[in-house]
Amino acid sequence: MAVFTPETAVLDPALIDAYRATDYVLFVAPRTEITLNIGLPNAALDRELDRRGAATAVVVTAYNPRSIVLSETENRARHAALTALLDERGHTYALGEGRDPKGHWKAELECVVFGIPLETGLEIARRFEQNAIVFVQKGGVPELAYPDGA
């Protein structure tokens, strides 16, 4: 997998393509999922935003910083740190996972954070050394956003 390096400040196009192809899955209830795809509207997400009284959502993970694959133990610890930060800040969120529809890489736990602005999502991504997040506004389509440029 391609890797971001601070010297380049530009992500490999293949990595961006992989992010675009990912299924971003939100767990809304036992056995109920909403799958977000970049550039595609999602009425179920709009209903979930309404239910939570939010106009926006950000999808962020703490797994595999800069696309460097870590052990499950390291990733779980990073995820716990992410949820602790969200709890500390009082953000409303739901769990989910990023899935490769082709099955080339293992799913990554993620958080779907409701009602935060894009810049807050980017700040969280920077803190956890992520290359990209997903941002969506009610009635819009999920879009990739890059905390360090792309």
JOFENTA-V933912 format. One line per field, one symbol per residue. phi: phi as a letter, one per 30 degrees, with the letter a starting at -180 (. if undefined). burial: I if it has 24 or more other ideal C-beta (glycine too) atoms within 12 Angstrom, else O. A space follows every 50 residues. Layout:
# JOFENTA-V933912
phi: ???
burial: ???
This chain:
# JOFENTA-V933912
phi: .dbdbeddhbddedddedddddccccdcaeibbcccbeicdbdddeddde ecibcbbbcbbcdhehicdcdedddddddddddddddediddabdaacbd dcidbdecdbbcccicdeddddddddechcdabcbbceiccdbdbcdbib
burial: OOOIOOOOOOIOOOIIOIIIOIIIIIOIOOOOIIIIIIOOOIOOIIOIIO OIOIOIIIIIIIIIIIIOOOOOOOIOOIIOIIIOIIOOOOIOIIIIIIIO OOOOOOIIIIIIIIIIOIOIIIOIIIOIIIIIIIIIIIOOOIIIIIIIOI
